[in-house]
Amino acid sequence: MIPAQAADLIAQIQYTPRPDDGPRRAKSLMIQGTSSDVGKSMVVAGLCRAFSRRGLVVRPFKAQNMSNNAAVAANSDLPPGPDGLMPRGEIGRAQALQARACFAEPSIHMNPVLLKPQSDIGAQVVLRGRVLGNCPAKIYHYMRRQLMPAVVDSFERLARESDLVIVEGAGSGAEAYLRSSDITNMRFAEEADLPVIFLSDIDRGGTMGAIVGTWALLSESDRARVVGYIVNKFRGDFSIFEPGCVTITEHTNWPFLGVLRWFPAAERLPAEDSLALERAAAGSQGKLKIAVLRLQRVANFDDLDPLVAEPDVDLQWIQPGTAIPGDVDVVIIPGSKSTRTELDLIKREGWDIDIRAHVRRGGRVLGLCAGYQILGRVVRDPQGIEGPPGETEGLGLLDLETEMSDEKRLVDIDALDHVTGVRVTGYEMHMGRTTGPGLERPWMILDHGDGAFKPEGAVSPDGRVVGAYVHGVFGGDAFRSAWLKQLGAQISHLAFEERVEHTLEALADHIEANLDLDALLKLAR
């Protein structure tokens, strides 16, 4: 029997199937992993750019993604608005990067199901850009097979507009116990009739066991769908491991399709999930010291990538159990999928005391999205949008209050800021409405070209505490430079978006140099 909550969410599943207007135009190839974090997203991005450079119309696809790093994307399920613009939805940031690698605009069909974790056992479910609701893992297990028709329809839309669709699996493709309700690995591969390549990460060790173990757990029909395997993140002399590949092929009968050597520039591209924040980062000698709170449900942490890239910035993530250092210049509270839970964490860790002491010493504080809400006096959630209904006292550093609602604001931003005189780009992606006297001192005053000025964010009376809902604001070179100049940092003239583009080109070169793309294209069907 389907639980009532699952039935309620299933009842909300709405999408408009595309009429069957003939066979697929595109060939397809699916990259699955022997585990999470083996480099699937990066490899798919590289393949997308490499094949696109050959003149093919390429599209990325990932049926289900679990990540709080999201991007705004075109929602073609809805008609254009009164302004003629396409309504917006959201997809995983990894698929947005892959779309960029294809020289394409992000679309909700590239990632039709997005799960945004809000607790250890539950997540917000986004279907084709639209929030269905919050869902415990057990409930989602019941409902996700009902999502398959919408997932397949999104895939078919991409396949009809392109020459090649490169499909990314999720986690491990060998979770046999999930096979019956799977919508993103082998069951989807069967539904869409996709050839599968397995990717394994040799840097962490255990590649032979991972690939042979994957083969052992798959059914005969799923094994037959696999057209080969690739070894990723190799360092050193590969001839030493070649006998291992012979053994893998002897046990699985899967062809060895090549080895991708370590790609050092990978750190210059946005990471898909917060696993990246657990790894030790290289130290920096930058003069401007920035501390970022490592929240439990941190979201869109790639907002800070441009600051990490600045040579005069020393940015460090403050892990739970660690006090905020007394010598930092700026404390940043990033976005999150669970604002009130993060407030509890901040108080439990004593970070609220550290932050207030930091401000008294003359330090600065910046809140982005949920971090902006946290800086206010109170966060209310009467409907239980992000967790149990109730309200939580904020840090009180901005004279604001926020009330959560079930309406999500998804807006692209490209405007002139009349405070700094420079262009601001980014996007809003949040639930909740913020009000209060603090809004009378906005951080930015944006002109979108329509003659109407829109105040954005808030600044404390002493100018040391600021916050806003704008994600991606530091990606714009002019605004980032203006902000750093205000803080006394040396301006590097870093062209951040050009750097991302150069890295995608270098990744495609790396893919071309390490793999036989003609052979891979022949395996697509």
C-alpha positions in Angstrom: 0.0 0.0 0.0 1.3 3.5 -0.9 1.6 5.7 2.2 -0.8 8.8 2.2 2.1 11.3 1.9 3.4 9.5 -1.2 -0.1 9.5 -2.7 -0.4 13.2 -2.1 2.9 13.9 -3.8 2.1 11.5 -6.7 -1.2 13.4 -7.2 0.9 16.6 -7.8 2.9 15.0 -10.6 2.0 17.1 -13.6 3.7 17.4 -16.9 2.8 17.8 -20.6 4.1 14.8 -22.6 5.5 15.7 -26.0 3.5 14.3 -28.9 5.2 11.3 -30.5 6.5 13.0 -33.7 8.8 10.3 -34.9 12.0 8.5 -33.9 14.8 9.9 -32.0 17.3 12.0 -33.9 20.1 11.5 -31.3 22.3 8.7 -30.4 22.9 8.2 -26.7 25.7 7.1 -24.4 25.3 6.6 -20.6 28.1 7.1 -18.1 27.5 5.2 -14.8 29.8 5.0 -11.8 31.0 2.2 -9.6 30.3 4.6 -6.7 29.6 8.3 -5.9 32.3 10.9 -6.6 34.2 8.9 -9.2 34.1 11.9 -11.6 31.0 11.2 -13.7 29.9 14.8 -13.9 33.3 16.0 -14.9 33.8 13.3 -17.5 30.3 14.0 -19.0 31.1 17.8 -19.2 34.4 17.0 -21.0 32.7 14.6 -23.4 30.0 17.2 -24.1 32.6 19.9 -25.0 34.8 17.5 -27.0 31.9 16.2 -29.1 30.4 19.6 -29.5 33.7 20.9 -30.9 33.3 18.3 -33.6 30.2 20.0 -34.8 27.6 17.7 -33.1 24.6 19.1 -31.3 25.1 17.5 -27.9 22.9 17.6 -24.8 23.5 16.4 -21.2 20.9 14.4 -19.2 20.7 13.2 -15.7 17.3 11.8 -14.7 17.7 12.3 -11.0 20.3 14.4 -9.1 20.7 14.8 -5.4 22.4 18.1 -4.7 21.8 21.5 -3.0 23.9 23.1 -5.7 21.3 24.2 -8.2 21.0 26.5 -11.2 18.1 28.4 -12.8 17.0 26.9 -16.2 14.4 27.5 -18.8 11.0 25.8 -18.1 9.5 25.0 -21.4 6.6 23.2 -19.7 5.0 26.6 -19.2 4.1 29.3 -21.7 6.2 32.5 -22.0 5.2 35.2 -19.5 3.7 38.7 -20.4 7.3 39.9 -20.9 7.8 37.2 -23.5 10.5 35.5 -21.4 10.5 31.8 -20.7 9.5 30.9 -17.1 12.3 29.5 -15.0 12.8 26.2 -13.1 15.8 24.7 -11.5 18.2 21.9 -12.2 21.5 20.6 -10.7 24.4 22.9 -11.2 26.4 20.0 -12.7 23.9 19.8 -15.5 24.0 23.5 -16.0 27.8 23.3 -16.4 27.4 20.4 -18.8 24.9 22.5 -20.8 27.5 25.3 -21.0 30.0 22.7 -22.2 27.6 22.0 -25.1 27.2 25.7 -25.9 23.5 25.3 -24.9 21.2 27.1 -22.5 20.2 25.0 -19.4 16.8 23.4 -19.6 14.7 21.7 -17.0 14.7 18.6 -19.2 18.4 18.1 -18.7 17.7 17.1 -15.0 14.0 16.4 -14.6 14.2 15.2 -11.0 16.3 17.2 -8.5 16.4 16.2 -4.8 17.6 18.9 -2.4 18.4 17.4 1.0 16.9 19.1 4.0 17.6 16.5 6.6 19.4 13.2 7.0 16.3 11.3 5.9 14.4 13.8 3.7 14.6 16.2 0.7 12.7 18.7 -1.3 11.6 17.1 -4.5 11.7 19.2 -7.7 10.1 17.7 -10.8 10.9 19.4 -14.1 11.8 22.6 -12.3 8.8 22.7 -10.0 8.8 21.9 -6.3 6.5 19.0 -5.4 7.1 19.2 -1.7 9.3 17.8 1.1 9.6 14.0 1.2 11.2 11.6 3.6 13.5 9.0 1.8 11.1 6.1 2.6 8.2 8.0 1.0 10.2 8.9 -2.0 11.1 5.3 -2.5 7.4 4.6 -3.0 6.7 7.5 -5.3 9.8 7.7 -7.6 8.7 5.0 -10.0 5.7 7.2 -10.7 8.2 9.8 -12.0 9.5 7.6 -14.8 7.1 8.7 -17.5 8.1 12.4 -16.9 11.8 11.4 -16.9 11.5 9.5 -20.2 9.6 12.3 -21.8 12.3 14.8 -20.9 14.9 12.5 -22.3 13.0 12.1 -25.5 12.7 15.9 -25.9 16.4 16.2 -25.8 16.9 13.3 -28.1 14.7 14.9 -30.7 16.6 18.2 -30.8 20.2 16.9 -30.8 22.7 14.5 -32.4 24.0 13.0 -29.2 22.7 12.8 -25.6 25.3 12.0 -23.0 23.5 10.6 -20.0 24.9 10.6 -16.4 24.0 8.0 -13.9 23.8 8.7 -10.1 25.9 7.2 -7.4 26.6 3.6 -8.0 25.0 1.8 -10.9 25.1 -1.5 -9.0 22.7 -0.8 -6.2 20.7 -3.9 -7.1 18.3 -3.5 -4.1 17.0 -0.3 -5.7 16.6 -1.7 -9.2 12.8 -2.0 -9.1 12.3 1.7 -8.3 15.3 3.0 -10.1 14.8 6.0 -12.4 18.4 7.0 -13.1 20.7 4.0 -13.5 20.1 0.6 -15.0 16.3 0.7 -15.0 16.4 3.9 -16.9 19.0 2.6 -19.2 16.7 -0.3 -20.0 13.7 2.0 -20.4 15.5 4.3 -22.8 17.6 1.5 -24.4 21.0 3.1 -23.6 24.5 1.6 -23.9 26.3 2.0 -20.6 30.0 2.7 -19.8 31.2 2.3 -16.2 33.6 4.8 -14.7 35.8 3.9 -11.8 38.1 6.1 -9.7 41.5 4.5 -9.3 42.8 7.4 -7.1 40.9 6.1 -4.1 42.0 2.5 -4.9 39.9 -0.7 -5.3 39.2 -0.3 -9.0 39.4 -4.0 -9.7 37.0 -4.9 -6.9 34.7 -2.0 -7.8 34.3 -3.0 -11.5 34.2 -6.8 -11.0 31.9 -6.3 -8.0 29.6 -4.2 -10.1 29.5 -6.9 -12.7 28.7 -9.5 -10.1 25.7 -7.5 -8.7 24.1 -6.9 -12.1 21.6 -9.1 -13.8 22.5 -10.8 -17.1 20.4 -8.4 -19.1 22.0 -5.4 -17.4 25.5 -6.8 -17.9 24.8 -7.2 -21.6 23.9 -3.5 -21.8 27.5 -2.5 -20.6 29.8 -1.7 -23.6 32.9 -1.1 -21.6 34.7 0.6 -18.7 37.0 3.6 -18.2 39.5 4.0 -15.4 39.5 7.6 -14.1 41.9 9.8 -12.1 45.1 7.8 -12.7 48.5 9.1 -11.7 51.8 7.4 -12.5 52.9 4.7 -14.9 49.7 3.0 -16.3 51.7 0.0 -17.6 51.9 -1.2 -14.0 48.1 -1.4 -13.8 47.5 -2.8 -17.3 47.5 -6.5 -16.1 44.7 -5.4 -13.7 42.6 -4.3 -16.7 43.3 -7.7 -18.3 42.0 -9.4 -15.2 38.9 -7.2 -15.1 38.0 -7.9 -18.7 38.6 -11.7 -18.1 36.1 -11.6 -15.3 33.5 -9.3 -16.8 33.9 -9.6 -20.6 33.6 -5.8 -20.7 36.1 -4.1 -23.0 38.6 -1.7 -21.5 37.9 1.7 -23.2 40.8 3.7 -21.8 42.3 5.5 -18.8 41.7 9.2 -17.9 44.7 10.5 -16.2 44.5 13.0 -13.3 43.2 16.4 -14.5 44.7 19.0 -12.0 42.5 21.8 -13.3 39.3 20.0 -12.2 39.3 22.2 -9.0 38.6 25.2 -11.3 35.2 23.9 -12.2 32.2 23.9 -9.8 31.9 20.8 -7.6 28.6 19.0 -7.7 28.1 18.3 -4.0 29.5 19.1 -0.6 31.8 16.1 -0.6 34.3 18.5 -2.1 34.2 20.6 1.0 35.5 17.8 3.1 38.8 17.7 1.3 41.7 19.7 2.6 42.3 22.7 0.4 45.7 24.1 -0.4 46.8 27.0 1.8 46.7 30.6 0.5 48.9 33.5 1.3 46.2 36.0 0.5 46.0 39.1 2.6 42.2 39.2 2.9 41.1 36.4 5.3 37.6 35.1 4.8 35.9 32.4 7.0 32.9 30.5 5.6 30.6 28.5 7.9 30.3 24.9 6.9 26.6 24.5 7.3 24.8 21.1 7.5 22.7 21.6 4.3 25.0 24.1 2.6 23.6 25.1 -0.8 25.1 26.8 -3.9 28.6 26.9 -2.3 30.0 27.5 -5.8 29.0 31.1 -5.1 32.4 31.4 -3.5 34.6 29.8 -6.2 35.5 33.2 -7.7 36.7 34.4 -4.3 38.8 31.2 -3.9 40.4 32.0 -7.3 41.5 35.5 -6.2 45.2 35.4 -5.3 44.9 38.0 -2.5 42.1 36.1 -0.8 42.6 33.4 1.8 39.2 31.6 2.1 38.7 28.8 4.6 35.7 26.7 5.4 35.1 26.5 9.2 34.0 23.0 10.1 31.7 22.2 13.0 33.8 21.8 16.2 36.1 24.7 15.2 35.8 28.2 16.4 35.9 31.1 13.9 39.5 32.5 14.0 39.8 35.9 15.6 42.0 37.3 12.8 39.6 36.9 9.8 38.4 40.0 8.0 35.1 38.6 6.7 32.7 35.9 7.9 30.4 34.5 5.2 27.2 32.6 6.0 26.3 30.8 2.7 23.1 29.4 1.4 21.3 26.4 2.9 18.2 24.3 2.4 17.3 24.5 6.1 17.6 28.0 7.5 16.2 27.3 11.1 18.3 24.1 11.4 21.4 26.1 10.5 20.6 28.7 13.1 20.4 25.9 15.7 23.8 24.7 14.5 25.4 28.2 14.6 24.2 28.6 18.2 25.2 25.1 19.3 28.7 25.6 17.9 29.0 29.1 19.5 29.5 30.7 16.1 26.9 33.3 17.0 29.1 34.5 19.8 32.2 34.4 17.6 30.4 36.4 14.9 29.2 39.1 17.3 32.7 39.4 18.8 34.0 39.6 15.2 31.7 42.6 14.4 32.6 44.3 17.7 36.3 44.1 16.6 35.4 45.8 13.3 35.0 42.7 11.2 32.5 42.3 8.4 29.8 39.7 7.8 28.1 38.7 4.6 25.0 36.5 4.3 23.9 34.9 1.0 20.3 33.7 0.6 19.7 31.6 3.7 22.7 33.3 5.3 20.9 36.6 4.6 17.8 35.3 6.4 20.0 34.1 9.3 21.3 37.6 9.9 17.8 38.9 10.6 15.9 39.0 13.9 13.7 36.0 13.3 12.9 33.2 10.8 9.3 31.9 10.9 8.1 28.8 9.2 4.4 28.5 10.1 3.6 26.0 7.3 6.6 23.7 8.0 8.1 24.3 4.6 11.7 23.4 5.7 10.9 21.3 8.7 8.6 21.3 11.8 6.5 24.5 12.0 7.7 27.2 14.3 10.1 30.1 14.5 13.7 30.6 15.4 15.5 33.7 16.7 18.0 35.0 14.2 21.4 36.6 14.9 19.8 40.1 14.9 22.6 41.7 13.0 20.1 43.1 10.4 16.7 44.6 11.3 14.7 42.1 9.2 12.5 39.1 9.6 11.7 36.3 7.2 8.6 34.1 6.8 8.9 30.9 4.8 6.3 30.2 2.1 5.7 27.5 -0.5 6.4 29.9 -3.3 9.9 29.6 -4.7 11.4 32.6 -6.4 13.5 31.7 -9.5 14.9 34.7 -11.3 18.0 35.4 -13.5 19.7 38.7 -12.7 21.7 40.9 -15.2 21.5 44.5 -14.1 23.4 47.7 -13.3 24.0 48.3 -9.7 23.7 52.0 -9.0 25.6 51.7 -5.7 28.8 50.5 -7.2 28.2 51.6 -10.7 29.0 48.1 -12.1 27.1 45.2 -13.7 25.6 42.5 -11.4 24.9 39.1 -12.7 23.5 36.0 -10.9 20.2 34.6 -9.9 17.7 34.3 -7.0 16.5 30.9 -5.9 14.8 30.9 -2.5 11.6 30.3 -0.5 10.5 32.9 2.0 9.8 36.6 2.1 12.0 39.0 4.0 10.6 42.3 5.4 11.6 45.0 7.9 13.2 48.4 8.4 16.6 47.0 7.4 15.5 47.0 3.7 15.6 50.8 3.8 19.4 50.4 3.5 19.8 48.1 0.5 23.1 46.5 -0.5 22.4 47.0 -4.2 20.0 49.1 -6.3 19.5 47.2 -9.5 18.4 48.6 -12.9 17.3 45.9 -15.2 17.1 48.3 -18.1 13.4 49.0 -17.7 13.9 52.2 -15.9 12.7 50.9 -12.6 15.2 50.6 -9.7 14.9 47.5 -7.5 16.6 47.5 -4.1 18.3 44.2 -3.2 19.5 43.0 0.2 20.3 45.1 3.3 23.2 46.7 5.0 23.6 47.4 8.8 23.7 51.0 9.9 27.5 50.7 10.4 28.0 49.1 7.0 29.8 46.1 8.4 27.0 43.5 7.9 25.4 42.9 4.5 23.2 40.3 3.0 21.2 39.5 -0.1 19.3 36.8 -2.0 21.5 37.0 -5.1 23.5 33.8 -5.8 26.5 34.0 -8.2 27.1 37.7 -7.5 30.9 37.2 -7.3 31.1 35.6 -10.7 30.9 39.1 -12.2 34.4 40.4 -12.4 33.4 44.1 -12.0 31.3 43.6 -8.9 33.8 41.2 -7.3 36.6 43.7 -7.9 34.5 46.5 -6.4 33.7 44.5 -3.3 37.3 43.4 -2.8 38.5 47.0 -3.3 36.2 48.1 -0.5 37.8 45.6 1.8 41.3 46.6 0.9 42.3 43.6 -1.1 44.6 43.8 -4.1 42.7 43.5 -7.3 44.0 40.8 -9.6 41.8 41.5 -12.7 40.8 37.8 -12.8 38.4 37.1 -15.6 36.5 34.3 -13.8 34.1 33.2 -16.5 36.9 33.2 -19.1 38.8 31.0 -16.7 35.9 28.5 -16.5 35.6 28.5 -20.3 39.4 27.9 -20.7 39.1 25.0 -18.2 36.3 23.4 -20.1 38.4 23.6 -23.2 41.4 22.1 -21.4 39.1 19.3 -20.1 38.0 18.6 -23.6 41.6 18.5 -24.7 42.4 16.1 -21.9 39.5 13.8 -22.9 40.6 13.9 -26.5 44.2 13.0 -25.5 43.2 10.1 -23.3 40.2 8.5 -24.9 39.3 7.3 -28.4 36.3 9.5 -29.1 35.6 7.9 -32.5 35.4 4.5 -30.8 33.0 5.9 -28.1 30.8 7.5 -30.7 30.5 4.1 -32.5 29.3 2.6 -29.2 26.5 5.2 -28.9 23.1 4.2 -30.3 
